[in-house]
Amino acid sequence: MKFSREVHAQVTPPTNMAMGDLNKLEARLFKWLCLEENDFEENPWSTEKAAKAFKVKPDEIYEALAALSEKIPNNVYIHYQDGAIRIVAAE
């Protein structure tokens, strides 16, 4: 039986991906998050409003956000503050 440390030591962490690895929705969402007028650090994030703006289901927005934080973690910072999700993105 292997101990937890041994198992986790064998897992290779994912390498950082590039912008070219984003699908169409992820790329559009990232560009939108980077716009100065979309300040989701000071203003709470709304998945419902984003889904409406992109004409997709809210679950697709959640999946795209999760993918962005995994694929380009140095460009997207998502955190929770004052009862709401806050997002900072920079190219």
Residue pairs with C-beta under 8 A, 6 or more apart in sequence:
14 70
16 71
16 72
16 73
16 74
17 70
17 71
17 72
18 72
19 27
19 30
19 72
21 71
22 30
22 67
22 68
22 71
22 72
23 64
23 67
25 54
25 56
25 60
25 64
26 64
26 67
26 68
26 71
28 54
29 50
29 54
29 61
29 64
29 65
29 68
30 68
30 72
30 75
30 76
30 89
32 38
32 50
32 53
32 54
33 40
33 68
33 76
33 87
33 89
34 89
34 90
34 91
40 85
40 86
40 87
40 88
41 86
41 87
41 88
44 82
44 83
44 84
44 85
44 86
45 84
45 85
45 86
45 87
47 58
47 61
47 62
47 85
48 58
50 58
50 61
51 57
51 58
51 60
51 61
54 60
54 61
65 76
65 78
65 87
68 75
68 76
68 89
69 76
69 78
75 89
75 90
75 91
76 87
76 88
76 89
77 87
77 88
77 89
78 85
78 86
78 87
79 85
79 86
80 86
